[in-house]
Amino acid sequence: MGLDDKIKNKAEEVSGKAKEGVGAATDDQQLENEGKADQAKSNLKQAGEKVKDAFKS
């Protein structure tokens, strides 16, 4: 995976944090949960990237 994928994953994480924050501020539990899910998905993808990078070295 390349730099583009890493950027997309980080953007997804940031977007998830924003969703979570807006959900918490507006007391919208569904939006807050979506934000947490987006962050978890992004973190999992980033972990996969790190494993791939480790094997390339």
CHARMM internal coordinates of N, CA and C (Angstrom, degrees):
IC EDIT
DIST 1 N 1 CA 1.4473
DIST 1 CA 1 C 1.5173
ANGL 1 N 1 CA 1 C 108.90
DIST 1 C 2 N 1.2956
ANGL 1 CA 1 C 2 N 113.76
DIHE 1 N 1 CA 1 C 2 N 147.22
DIST 2 N 2 CA 1.4408
ANGL 1 C 2 N 2 CA 117.64
DIHE 1 CA 1 C 2 N 2 CA -174.21
DIST 2 CA 2 C 1.5119
ANGL 2 N 2 CA 2 C 113.74
DIHE 1 C 2 N 2 CA 2 C -104.34
DIST 2 C 3 N 1.2888
ANGL 2 CA 2 C 3 N 113.43
DIHE 2 N 2 CA 2 C 3 N -172.09
DIST 3 N 3 CA 1.4521
ANGL 2 C 3 N 3 CA 121.41
DIHE 2 CA 2 C 3 N 3 CA -178.83
DIST 3 CA 3 C 1.5265
ANGL 3 N 3 CA 3 C 111.17
DIHE 2 C 3 N 3 CA 3 C -61.57
DIST 3 C 4 N 1.3276
ANGL 3 CA 3 C 4 N 117.19
DIHE 3 N 3 CA 3 C 4 N -35.37
DIST 4 N 4 CA 1.4640
ANGL 3 C 4 N 4 CA 120.70
DIHE 3 CA 3 C 4 N 4 CA 179.54
DIST 4 CA 4 C 1.5196
ANGL 4 N 4 CA 4 C 111.15
DIHE 3 C 4 N 4 CA 4 C -58.84
DIST 4 C 5 N 1.3350
ANGL 4 CA 4 C 5 N 116.84
DIHE 4 N 4 CA 4 C 5 N -42.77
DIST 5 N 5 CA 1.4574
ANGL 4 C 5 N 5 CA 120.87
DIHE 4 CA 4 C 5 N 5 CA 179.89
DIST 5 CA 5 C 1.5243
ANGL 5 N 5 CA 5 C 111.10
DIHE 4 C 5 N 5 CA 5 C -65.97
DIST 5 C 6 N 1.3112
ANGL 5 CA 5 C 6 N 116.31
DIHE 5 N 5 CA 5 C 6 N -39.69
DIST 6 N 6 CA 1.4642
ANGL 5 C 6 N 6 CA 119.95
DIHE 5 CA 5 C 6 N 6 CA 179.08
DIST 6 CA 6 C 1.5244
ANGL 6 N 6 CA 6 C 110.63
DIHE 5 C 6 N 6 CA 6 C -63.87
DIST 6 C 7 N 1.3135
ANGL 6 CA 6 C 7 N 116.25
DIHE 6 N 6 CA 6 C 7 N -39.88
DIST 7 N 7 CA 1.4680
ANGL 6 C 7 N 7 CA 120.70
DIHE 6 CA 6 C 7 N 7 CA 178.73
DIST 7 CA 7 C 1.5264
ANGL 7 N 7 CA 7 C 110.19
DIHE 6 C 7 N 7 CA 7 C -66.13
DIST 7 C 8 N 1.3233
ANGL 7 CA 7 C 8 N 116.60
DIHE 7 N 7 CA 7 C 8 N -43.65
DIST 8 N 8 CA 1.4682
ANGL 7 C 8 N 8 CA 120.21
DIHE 7 CA 7 C 8 N 8 CA 178.65
DIST 8 CA 8 C 1.5170
ANGL 8 N 8 CA 8 C 111.15
DIHE 7 C 8 N 8 CA 8 C -61.48
DIST 8 C 9 N 1.3216
ANGL 8 CA 8 C 9 N 116.88
DIHE 8 N 8 CA 8 C 9 N -42.48
DIST 9 N 9 CA 1.4613
ANGL 8 C 9 N 9 CA 120.55
DIHE 8 CA 8 C 9 N 9 CA 179.78
DIST 9 CA 9 C 1.5217
ANGL 9 N 9 CA 9 C 111.43
DIHE 8 C 9 N 9 CA 9 C -63.75
DIST 9 C 10 N 1.3220
ANGL 9 CA 9 C 10 N 116.81
DIHE 9 N 9 CA 9 C 10 N -41.70
DIST 10 N 10 CA 1.4642
ANGL 9 C 10 N 10 CA 120.40
DIHE 9 CA 9 C 10 N 10 CA 179.14
DIST 10 CA 10 C 1.5262
ANGL 10 N 10 CA 10 C 110.05
DIHE 9 C 10 N 10 CA 10 C -66.94
DIST 10 C 11 N 1.3332
ANGL 10 CA 10 C 11 N 117.07
DIHE 10 N 10 CA 10 C 11 N -39.34
DIST 11 N 11 CA 1.4603
ANGL 10 C 11 N 11 CA 120.66
DIHE 10 CA 10 C 11 N 11 CA 178.18
DIST 11 CA 11 C 1.5284
ANGL 11 N 11 CA 11 C 110.56
DIHE 10 C 11 N 11 CA 11 C -63.54
DIST 11 C 12 N 1.3316
ANGL 11 CA 11 C 12 N 116.40
DIHE 11 N 11 CA 11 C 12 N -38.38
DIST 12 N 12 CA 1.4589
ANGL 11 C 12 N 12 CA 120.31
DIHE 11 CA 11 C 12 N 12 CA 177.91
DIST 12 CA 12 C 1.5309
ANGL 12 N 12 CA 12 C 110.36
DIHE 11 C 12 N 12 CA 12 C -64.81
DIST 12 C 13 N 1.3136
ANGL 12 CA 12 C 13 N 116.67
DIHE 12 N 12 CA 12 C 13 N -38.57
DIST 13 N 13 CA 1.4646
ANGL 12 C 13 N 13 CA 120.68
DIHE 12 CA 12 C 13 N 13 CA 178.27
DIST 13 CA 13 C 1.5303
ANGL 13 N 13 CA 13 C 110.65
DIHE 12 C 13 N 13 CA 13 C -64.08
DIST 13 C 14 N 1.3223
ANGL 13 CA 13 C 14 N 116.08
DIHE 13 N 13 CA 13 C 14 N -45.91
DIST 14 N 14 CA 1.4644
ANGL 13 C 14 N 14 CA 120.81
DIHE 13 CA 13 C 14 N 14 CA -179.88
DIST 14 CA 14 C 1.5255
ANGL 14 N 14 CA 14 C 110.30
DIHE 13 C 14 N 14 CA 14 C -63.65
DIST 14 C 15 N 1.3231
ANGL 14 CA 14 C 15 N 116.67
DIHE 14 N 14 CA 14 C 15 N -41.55
DIST 15 N 15 CA 1.4550
ANGL 14 C 15 N 15 CA 121.17
DIHE 14 CA 14 C 15 N 15 CA 177.42
DIST 15 CA 15 C 1.5276
ANGL 15 N 15 CA 15 C 110.61
DIHE 14 C 15 N 15 CA 15 C -61.65
DIST 15 C 16 N 1.3189
ANGL 15 CA 15 C 16 N 116.53
DIHE 15 N 15 CA 15 C 16 N -40.67
DIST 16 N 16 CA 1.4639
ANGL 15 C 16 N 16 CA 120.62
DIHE 15 CA 15 C 16 N 16 CA 178.16
DIST 16 CA 16 C 1.5115
ANGL 16 N 16 CA 16 C 111.85
DIHE 15 C 16 N 16 CA 16 C -63.38
DIST 16 C 17 N 1.3310
ANGL 16 CA 16 C 17 N 116.72
DIHE 16 N 16 CA 16 C 17 N -40.36
DIST 17 N 17 CA 1.4657
ANGL 16 C 17 N 17 CA 120.36
DIHE 16 CA 16 C 17 N 17 CA 177.94
DIST 17 CA 17 C 1.5263
ANGL 17 N 17 CA 17 C 110.48
DIHE 16 C 17 N 17 CA 17 C -63.92
DIST 17 C 18 N 1.3235
ANGL 17 CA 17 C 18 N 116.15
DIHE 17 N 17 CA 17 C 18 N -39.19
DIST 18 N 18 CA 1.4593
ANGL 17 C 18 N 18 CA 120.27
DIHE 17 CA 17 C 18 N 18 CA 178.69
DIST 18 CA 18 C 1.5306
ANGL 18 N 18 CA 18 C 110.61
DIHE 17 C 18 N 18 CA 18 C -65.42
DIST 18 C 19 N 1.3241
ANGL 18 CA 18 C 19 N 116.34
DIHE 18 N 18 CA 18 C 19 N -44.80
DIST 19 N 19 CA 1.4691
ANGL 18 C 19 N 19 CA 120.12
DIHE 18 CA 18 C 19 N 19 CA 177.91
DIST 19 CA 19 C 1.5198
ANGL 19 N 19 CA 19 C 110.75
DIHE 18 C 19 N 19 CA 19 C -59.44
DIST 19 C 20 N 1.3214
ANGL 19 CA 19 C 20 N 115.40
DIHE 19 N 19 CA 19 C 20 N -44.51
DIST 20 N 20 CA 1.4597
ANGL 19 C 20 N 20 CA 119.93
DIHE 19 CA 19 C 20 N 20 CA -179.66
DIST 20 CA 20 C 1.5303
ANGL 20 N 20 CA 20 C 110.37
DIHE 19 C 20 N 20 CA 20 C -61.05
DIST 20 C 21 N 1.3152
ANGL 20 CA 20 C 21 N 115.95
DIHE 20 N 20 CA 20 C 21 N -43.88
DIST 21 N 21 CA 1.4674
ANGL 20 C 21 N 21 CA 120.57
DIHE 20 CA 20 C 21 N 21 CA 179.73
DIST 21 CA 21 C 1.5116
ANGL 21 N 21 CA 21 C 112.88
DIHE 20 C 21 N 21 CA 21 C -63.91
DIST 21 C 22 N 1.3211
ANGL 21 CA 21 C 22 N 116.53
DIHE 21 N 21 CA 21 C 22 N -43.88
DIST 22 N 22 CA 1.4654
ANGL 21 C 22 N 22 CA 120.26
DIHE 21 CA 21 C 22 N 22 CA 179.04
DIST 22 CA 22 C 1.5242
ANGL 22 N 22 CA 22 C 109.86
DIHE 21 C 22 N 22 CA 22 C -66.04
DIST 22 C 23 N 1.3302
ANGL 22 CA 22 C 23 N 116.28
DIHE 22 N 22 CA 22 C 23 N -41.12
DIST 23 N 23 CA 1.4604
ANGL 22 C 23 N 23 CA 119.93
DIHE 22 CA 22 C 23 N 23 CA 178.40
DIST 23 CA 23 C 1.5161
ANGL 23 N 23 CA 23 C 111.90
DIHE 22 C 23 N 23 CA 23 C -61.36
DIST 23 C 24 N 1.3308
ANGL 23 CA 23 C 24 N 116.42
DIHE 23 N 23 CA 23 C 24 N -41.09
DIST 24 N 24 CA 1.4637
ANGL 23 C 24 N 24 CA 120.52
DIHE 23 CA 23 C 24 N 24 CA 179.27
DIST 24 CA 24 C 1.5258
ANGL 24 N 24 CA 24 C 110.49
DIHE 23 C 24 N 24 CA 24 C -67.87
DIST 24 C 25 N 1.3254
ANGL 24 CA 24 C 25 N 116.67
DIHE 24 N 24 CA 24 C 25 N -40.49
DIST 25 N 25 CA 1.4550
ANGL 24 C 25 N 25 CA 120.78
DIHE 24 CA 24 C 25 N 25 CA -178.11
DIST 25 CA 25 C 1.5266
ANGL 25 N 25 CA 25 C 112.44
DIHE 24 C 25 N 25 CA 25 C -68.74
DIST 25 C 26 N 1.3222
ANGL 25 CA 25 C 26 N 116.35
DIHE 25 N 25 CA 25 C 26 N -33.08
DIST 26 N 26 CA 1.4613
ANGL 25 C 26 N 26 CA 120.28
DIHE 25 CA 25 C 26 N 26 CA -177.83
DIST 26 CA 26 C 1.5277
ANGL 26 N 26 CA 26 C 112.53
DIHE 25 C 26 N 26 CA 26 C -100.19
DIST 26 C 27 N 1.3267
ANGL 26 CA 26 C 27 N 115.87
DIHE 26 N 26 CA 26 C 27 N 5.56
DIST 27 N 27 CA 1.4650
ANGL 26 C 27 N 27 CA 122.12
DIHE 26 CA 26 C 27 N 27 CA -178.89
DIST 27 CA 27 C 1.5244
ANGL 27 N 27 CA 27 C 111.60
DIHE 26 C 27 N 27 CA 27 C 58.15
DIST 27 C 28 N 1.3434
ANGL 27 CA 27 C 28 N 115.42
DIHE 27 N 27 CA 27 C 28 N 38.53
DIST 28 N 28 CA 1.4661
ANGL 27 C 28 N 28 CA 122.37
DIHE 27 CA 27 C 28 N 28 CA 177.98
DIST 28 CA 28 C 1.5273
ANGL 28 N 28 CA 28 C 107.51
DIHE 27 C 28 N 28 CA 28 C -104.31
DIST 28 C 29 N 1.3219
ANGL 28 CA 28 C 29 N 115.29
DIHE 28 N 28 CA 28 C 29 N 94.94
DIST 29 N 29 CA 1.4668
ANGL 28 C 29 N 29 CA 120.78
DIHE 28 CA 28 C 29 N 29 CA -174.87
DIST 29 CA 29 C 1.5230
ANGL 29 N 29 CA 29 C 111.69
DIHE 28 C 29 N 29 CA 29 C -62.46
DIST 29 C 30 N 1.3254
ANGL 29 CA 29 C 30 N 118.24
DIHE 29 N 29 CA 29 C 30 N -36.79
DIST 30 N 30 CA 1.4605
ANGL 29 C 30 N 30 CA 120.85
DIHE 29 CA 29 C 30 N 30 CA -179.34
DIST 30 CA 30 C 1.5315
ANGL 30 N 30 CA 30 C 110.89
DIHE 29 C 30 N 30 CA 30 C -64.00
DIST 30 C 31 N 1.3104
ANGL 30 CA 30 C 31 N 117.45
DIHE 30 N 30 CA 30 C 31 N -44.76
DIST 31 N 31 CA 1.4653
ANGL 30 C 31 N 31 CA 121.29
DIHE 30 CA 30 C 31 N 31 CA 179.08
DIST 31 CA 31 C 1.5215
ANGL 31 N 31 CA 31 C 110.65
DIHE 30 C 31 N 31 CA 31 C -65.62
DIST 31 C 32 N 1.3090
ANGL 31 CA 31 C 32 N 116.56
DIHE 31 N 31 CA 31 C 32 N -39.58
DIST 32 N 32 CA 1.4617
ANGL 31 C 32 N 32 CA 120.67
DIHE 31 CA 31 C 32 N 32 CA 177.97
DIST 32 CA 32 C 1.5323
ANGL 32 N 32 CA 32 C 110.22
DIHE 31 C 32 N 32 CA 32 C -62.60
DIST 32 C 33 N 1.3240
ANGL 32 CA 32 C 33 N 116.87
DIHE 32 N 32 CA 32 C 33 N -42.67
DIST 33 N 33 CA 1.4634
ANGL 32 C 33 N 33 CA 120.77
DIHE 32 CA 32 C 33 N 33 CA 178.62
DIST 33 CA 33 C 1.5242
ANGL 33 N 33 CA 33 C 111.93
DIHE 32 C 33 N 33 CA 33 C -66.36
DIST 33 C 34 N 1.3340
ANGL 33 CA 33 C 34 N 117.30
DIHE 33 N 33 CA 33 C 34 N -38.36
DIST 34 N 34 CA 1.4652
ANGL 33 C 34 N 34 CA 121.15
DIHE 33 CA 33 C 34 N 34 CA 176.60
DIST 34 CA 34 C 1.5291
ANGL 34 N 34 CA 34 C 109.95
DIHE 33 C 34 N 34 CA 34 C -61.11
DIST 34 C 35 N 1.3118
ANGL 34 CA 34 C 35 N 116.26
DIHE 34 N 34 CA 34 C 35 N -41.59
DIST 35 N 35 CA 1.4598
ANGL 34 C 35 N 35 CA 120.73
DIHE 34 CA 34 C 35 N 35 CA 178.59
DIST 35 CA 35 C 1.5174
ANGL 35 N 35 CA 35 C 111.62
DIHE 34 C 35 N 35 CA 35 C -62.21
DIST 35 C 36 N 1.3232
ANGL 35 CA 35 C 36 N 116.21
DIHE 35 N 35 CA 35 C 36 N -43.69
DIST 36 N 36 CA 1.4640
ANGL 35 C 36 N 36 CA 120.23
DIHE 35 CA 35 C 36 N 36 CA 178.45
DIST 36 CA 36 C 1.5246
ANGL 36 N 36 CA 36 C 110.52
DIHE 35 C 36 N 36 CA 36 C -64.31
DIST 36 C 37 N 1.3281
ANGL 36 CA 36 C 37 N 116.98
DIHE 36 N 36 CA 36 C 37 N -39.95
DIST 37 N 37 CA 1.4643
ANGL 36 C 37 N 37 CA 120.89
DIHE 36 CA 36 C 37 N 37 CA 179.01
DIST 37 CA 37 C 1.5245
ANGL 37 N 37 CA 37 C 110.82
DIHE 36 C 37 N 37 CA 37 C -65.07
DIST 37 C 38 N 1.3274
ANGL 37 CA 37 C 38 N 116.91
DIHE 37 N 37 CA 37 C 38 N -42.07
DIST 38 N 38 CA 1.4663
ANGL 37 C 38 N 38 CA 120.73
DIHE 37 CA 37 C 38 N 38 CA 177.75
DIST 38 CA 38 C 1.5234
ANGL 38 N 38 CA 38 C 110.77
DIHE 37 C 38 N 38 CA 38 C -60.52
DIST 38 C 39 N 1.3231
ANGL 38 CA 38 C 39 N 116.64
DIHE 38 N 38 CA 38 C 39 N -41.62
DIST 39 N 39 CA 1.4570
ANGL 38 C 39 N 39 CA 120.52
DIHE 38 CA 38 C 39 N 39 CA 179.57
DIST 39 CA 39 C 1.5291
ANGL 39 N 39 CA 39 C 110.93
DIHE 38 C 39 N 39 CA 39 C -65.31
DIST 39 C 40 N 1.3176
ANGL 39 CA 39 C 40 N 116.12
DIHE 39 N 39 CA 39 C 40 N -42.74
DIST 40 N 40 CA 1.4642
ANGL 39 C 40 N 40 CA 120.01
DIHE 39 CA 39 C 40 N 40 CA -179.59
DIST 40 CA 40 C 1.5252
ANGL 40 N 40 CA 40 C 110.70
DIHE 39 C 40 N 40 CA 40 C -63.09
DIST 40 C 41 N 1.3287
ANGL 40 CA 40 C 41 N 115.76
DIHE 40 N 40 CA 40 C 41 N -43.16
DIST 41 N 41 CA 1.4627
ANGL 40 C 41 N 41 CA 120.37
DIHE 40 CA 40 C 41 N 41 CA 179.24
DIST 41 CA 41 C 1.5303
ANGL 41 N 41 CA 41 C 110.31
DIHE 40 C 41 N 41 CA 41 C -62.85
DIST 41 C 42 N 1.3094
ANGL 41 CA 41 C 42 N 116.51
DIHE 41 N 41 CA 41 C 42 N -42.56
DIST 42 N 42 CA 1.4550
ANGL 41 C 42 N 42 CA 121.04
DIHE 41 CA 41 C 42 N 42 CA 179.28
DIST 42 CA 42 C 1.5230
ANGL 42 N 42 CA 42 C 111.14
DIHE 41 C 42 N 42 CA 42 C -65.02
DIST 42 C 43 N 1.3203
ANGL 42 CA 42 C 43 N 116.83
DIHE 42 N 42 CA 42 C 43 N -42.99
DIST 43 N 43 CA 1.4655
ANGL 42 C 43 N 43 CA 120.15
DIHE 42 CA 42 C 43 N 43 CA 179.71
DIST 43 CA 43 C 1.5215
ANGL 43 N 43 CA 43 C 111.20
DIHE 42 C 43 N 43 CA 43 C -63.08
DIST 43 C 44 N 1.3214
ANGL 43 CA 43 C 44 N 116.81
DIHE 43 N 43 CA 43 C 44 N -37.11
DIST 44 N 44 CA 1.4575
ANGL 43 C 44 N 44 CA 120.64
DIHE 43 CA 43 C 44 N 44 CA 178.14
DIST 44 CA 44 C 1.5292
ANGL 44 N 44 CA 44 C 110.48
DIHE 43 C 44 N 44 CA 44 C -65.71
DIST 44 C 45 N 1.3227
ANGL 44 CA 44 C 45 N 116.55
DIHE 44 N 44 CA 44 C 45 N -42.58
DIST 45 N 45 CA 1.4680
ANGL 44 C 45 N 45 CA 120.44
DIHE 44 CA 44 C 45 N 45 CA 177.59
DIST 45 CA 45 C 1.5208
ANGL 45 N 45 CA 45 C 110.88
DIHE 44 C 45 N 45 CA 45 C -63.42
DIST 45 C 46 N 1.3285
ANGL 45 CA 45 C 46 N 116.45
DIHE 45 N 45 CA 45 C 46 N -41.57
DIST 46 N 46 CA 1.4611
ANGL 45 C 46 N 46 CA 119.98
DIHE 45 CA 45 C 46 N 46 CA 179.80
DIST 46 CA 46 C 1.5226
ANGL 46 N 46 CA 46 C 111.06
DIHE 45 C 46 N 46 CA 46 C -65.08
DIST 46 C 47 N 1.3159
ANGL 46 CA 46 C 47 N 117.34
DIHE 46 N 46 CA 46 C 47 N -37.66
DIST 47 N 47 CA 1.4660
ANGL 46 C 47 N 47 CA 120.74
DIHE 46 CA 46 C 47 N 47 CA 177.24
DIST 47 CA 47 C 1.5220
ANGL 47 N 47 CA 47 C 109.96
DIHE 46 C 47 N 47 CA 47 C -63.41
DIST 47 C 48 N 1.3143
ANGL 47 CA 47 C 48 N 116.67
DIHE 47 N 47 CA 47 C 48 N -40.75
DIST 48 N 48 CA 1.4642
ANGL 47 C 48 N 48 CA 120.94
DIHE 47 CA 47 C 48 N 48 CA 177.10
DIST 48 CA 48 C 1.5204
ANGL 48 N 48 CA 48 C 111.42
DIHE 47 C 48 N 48 CA 48 C -62.06
DIST 48 C 49 N 1.3141
ANGL 48 CA 48 C 49 N 115.99
DIHE 48 N 48 CA 48 C 49 N -39.45
DIST 49 N 49 CA 1.4649
ANGL 48 C 49 N 49 CA 120.78
DIHE 48 CA 48 C 49 N 49 CA 177.66
DIST 49 CA 49 C 1.5270
ANGL 49 N 49 CA 49 C 110.61
DIHE 48 C 49 N 49 CA 49 C -61.73
DIST 49 C 50 N 1.3161
ANGL 49 CA 49 C 50 N 116.35
DIHE 49 N 49 CA 49 C 50 N -42.60
DIST 50 N 50 CA 1.4697
ANGL 49 C 50 N 50 CA 120.62
DIHE 49 CA 49 C 50 N 50 CA -178.82
DIST 50 CA 50 C 1.5331
ANGL 50 N 50 CA 50 C 110.09
DIHE 49 C 50 N 50 CA 50 C -64.62
DIST 50 C 51 N 1.3114
ANGL 50 CA 50 C 51 N 117.28
DIHE 50 N 50 CA 50 C 51 N -39.82
DIST 51 N 51 CA 1.4607
ANGL 50 C 51 N 51 CA 120.30
DIHE 50 CA 50 C 51 N 51 CA 178.73
DIST 51 CA 51 C 1.5248
ANGL 51 N 51 CA 51 C 109.67
DIHE 50 C 51 N 51 CA 51 C -64.36
DIST 51 C 52 N 1.3044
ANGL 51 CA 51 C 52 N 117.05
DIHE 51 N 51 CA 51 C 52 N -45.01
DIST 52 N 52 CA 1.4694
ANGL 51 C 52 N 52 CA 120.46
DIHE 51 CA 51 C 52 N 52 CA 178.51
DIST 52 CA 52 C 1.5245
ANGL 52 N 52 CA 52 C 111.03
DIHE 51 C 52 N 52 CA 52 C -61.07
DIST 52 C 53 N 1.3259
ANGL 52 CA 52 C 53 N 116.08
DIHE 52 N 52 CA 52 C 53 N -42.85
DIST 53 N 53 CA 1.4659
ANGL 52 C 53 N 53 CA 120.31
DIHE 52 CA 52 C 53 N 53 CA 179.26
DIST 53 CA 53 C 1.5223
ANGL 53 N 53 CA 53 C 111.00
DIHE 52 C 53 N 53 CA 53 C -62.88
DIST 53 C 54 N 1.3200
ANGL 53 CA 53 C 54 N 116.86
DIHE 53 N 53 CA 53 C 54 N -37.82
DIST 54 N 54 CA 1.4572
ANGL 53 C 54 N 54 CA 120.96
DIHE 53 CA 53 C 54 N 54 CA -179.24
DIST 54 CA 54 C 1.5299
ANGL 54 N 54 CA 54 C 110.96
DIHE 53 C 54 N 54 CA 54 C -64.86
DIST 54 C 55 N 1.3261
ANGL 54 CA 54 C 55 N 116.88
DIHE 54 N 54 CA 54 C 55 N -36.94
DIST 55 N 55 CA 1.4559
ANGL 54 C 55 N 55 CA 119.82
DIHE 54 CA 54 C 55 N 55 CA 179.89
DIST 55 CA 55 C 1.5226
ANGL 55 N 55 CA 55 C 112.40
DIHE 54 C 55 N 55 CA 55 C -77.22
DIST 55 C 56 N 1.3205
ANGL 55 CA 55 C 56 N 117.74
DIHE 55 N 55 CA 55 C 56 N -22.44
DIST 56 N 56 CA 1.4647
ANGL 55 C 56 N 56 CA 121.12
DIHE 55 CA 55 C 56 N 56 CA 178.06
DIST 56 CA 56 C 1.5245
ANGL 56 N 56 CA 56 C 111.45
DIHE 55 C 56 N 56 CA 56 C -74.73
DIST 56 C 57 N 1.3148
ANGL 56 CA 56 C 57 N 116.38
DIHE 56 N 56 CA 56 C 57 N -27.92
DIST 57 N 57 CA 1.4739
ANGL 56 C 57 N 57 CA 120.34
DIHE 56 CA 56 C 57 N 57 CA -176.52
DIST 57 CA 57 C 1.4945
ANGL 57 N 57 CA 57 C 112.88
DIHE 56 C 57 N 57 CA 57 C -73.55
END
COOR INIT
IC SEED 1 N 1 CA 1 C
IC BUILD
